[in-house]
Amino acid sequence: MEVFVAGGGMILQDQILPSLYQLQRLGRLGQISVCARHTATLDALRDTPKIRRAFPTSAFRPIHGGFAEAMRGLAPGSLVVVALPDNLHFAAVMQALEQGCHVLCVKPLVLTVRESEAIEAAARARGLVVAIEYHKRLDDRSLMARERYRAGMFGEFRLGSAVLFEKWYYRHSNFQNWFTKENSDAFTYIGCHYVDLVAFITGLTPVAVSVHGIADRFPNGNEGWLWTDARVLWSNGACLNVQNALGFPDAGPGTNTQGLTMYCAGGESGALLKHSDQYRGLEYCYTTPPTGDGATQYTEPSPDYFQYIDLGPGAGCVPVGYGYRSIDFIVSQIQAARGNPALLAEIEAAGILATPANSRYNERVIEAARVSIAESGRLVEIT
Ligand SMILES: NC(=O)c1ccc[n+]([C@@H]2O[C@H](COP(=O)([O-])OP(=O)(O)OC[C@H]3O[C@@H](n4cnc5c(N)ncnc54)[C@H](O)[C@@H]3O)[C@@H](O)[C@H]2O)c1
C-alpha cells in the first residue's frame, strides 16, 4: 500500500512519520511521499535527528507545493494521511476519496457536521475507509476504562473534569498566525480529545455545550481564545468540565499537563475513575538544562505516548507507545476492511476505530462550542 502524506509539520515529526517508517520496515507499507508547501519543512522533517537515528536507511519522497496538485495521479487504493491545518482537512479528505484512496486524518476530522456527513457519504459510495486519529483511544488505560465502565463496574458517570494545557511557548510558534478567535480556541483544538475519550469510555453522547473563553494577545498582536472553560452535558444528565489553554508554564515538568477525573454512581455507592495523563510515574532531573522549547532540567517524561527504544542490531531503534500503536491499528484496520463492507460495518459498530459516522458527536460539539464561545458561554444544545 502506497502512502501519500499531506502536511509535514509537528505531528508528522513527533509521531506519524516514524510510525509509518516502522510499518514500512515491517513490510506492511510501500513507498511514502510527503507533501508540504515549503522545502524547508520537508528538509527539516528529513533531517530530524531522532528519525534519522532510528531509521537511517528510510526515506520519503518529498513533494513541494499544494496538496491538491500533488495528490493528482495517486494510485487508487493508496493510503492518504491528512496532517494539514484543521480548515484544510475537508478538501483533502474529499479529494482523496474522489481518487479512490483510503484516509487516515488527524483530529479533528472537520469542523462541521455537514462536512462530516459529506465525507461519510463519499466514502460509503466508493467502499473506502476514513479513520480519524484520536490516539488517546489506543492508550491502554482508555481501553481498560472502556471495558470496565461498559461492564458496569463504575455505574453511571455523573460529574467529571478534564484538563489539557499546552505549554506557554506555543504562543511564540506558528500558532499566532492561525490560532485566532475567528478560527479556533483552546477547547476546539485540544478539548476534543477528552470529549472523545469520555464518549469512548462510557458510550454516552454529548447533548449541550457551554464554553467560556478568555482572550489573550499573541506576541504578534493577534488575539486568540487562549484559555477556555467548557461544560459538556451528556445524554444521561452527566456533566463534564473541560479546561484547556496554551498556558502551562514553560518551567513546568513534562510537555503539557493533562488528566481526567470522573465521579460515577451505581446502586448504593459512588465510584471514581481518575487518570493522571501527564505524570506517569517518572521523575528525572538532569545535570544541566536540556535545550529545546519547554524542555526543563527536572521533568516528568511520559513513557506511554511516543518513545524510541533501541533494541540493538537486528531489531533496530523502534517507536513504542500509543502514538505508534494508534497508527499501526488504523493501518491494520484499513488493510483488513478494504473491499470488505461487512467487516467495515462490524469495525464501525465496535467503535474502537473512529470513523466519521461513529465519532460525529465530536463535530457536533465543536460546532456548538464555536457558537457558545462567541456568545459569552451561552449553553448551546446539540440537535
Ligand atoms: N494531539 C493530536 O492529536 C494532534 C497534535 C498536533 C496536531 N494535530 C493536528 O494535526 C494537524 C496538523 O498540525 P501540526 O501541528 O502538524 O501543524 P503544522 O503547522 O506544524 O503543520 C502543517 C503542515 O501543513 C502544510 N500545509 C499547509 N497548507 C498546505 C497545502 N495547501 N498543501 C500542502 N501542505 C500544506 C504545512 O506546510 C505544514 O507542513 C492539525 O489538524 C492539528 O489539529 C493533532
The ligand as an ORCA input file, in Angstrom:
! r2SCAN-3c Opt
* xyz 0 1
  N      -2.685     15.507     19.679
  C      -3.072     15.451     18.402
  O      -3.868     14.616     18.013
  C      -2.510     16.461     17.473
  C      -1.345     17.120     17.840
  C      -0.843     18.071     16.979
  C      -1.534     18.358     15.819
  N      -2.670     17.704     15.481
  C      -3.419     18.058     14.262
  O      -2.540     17.852     13.158
  C      -2.808     18.832     12.149
  C      -1.507     19.497     11.763
  O      -0.941     20.068     12.918
  P       0.621     20.374     13.052
  O       0.828     20.758     14.469
  O       1.415     19.285     12.449
  O       0.684     21.703     12.149
  P       1.930     22.375     11.423
  O       1.544     23.812     11.196
  O       3.200     22.062     12.129
  O       1.962     21.592     10.018
  C       1.002     21.803      8.994
  C       1.631     21.361      7.685
  O       0.666     21.520      6.630
  C       1.355     22.007      5.486
  N       0.405     22.679      4.595
  C      -0.406     23.745      4.864
  N      -1.148     24.044      3.763
  C      -0.812     23.140      2.813
  C      -1.241     22.908      1.479
  N      -2.183     23.658      0.886
  N      -0.683     21.885      0.790
  C       0.275     21.094      1.369
  N       0.708     21.276      2.638
  C       0.180     22.285      3.336
  C       2.412     22.929      6.019
  O       3.434     23.095      5.056
  C       2.865     22.149      7.258
  O       3.863     21.226      6.885
  C      -3.879     19.750     12.733
  O      -5.152     19.338     12.259
  C      -3.792     19.508     14.227
  O      -5.035     19.750     14.887
  C      -3.146     16.727     16.280
*
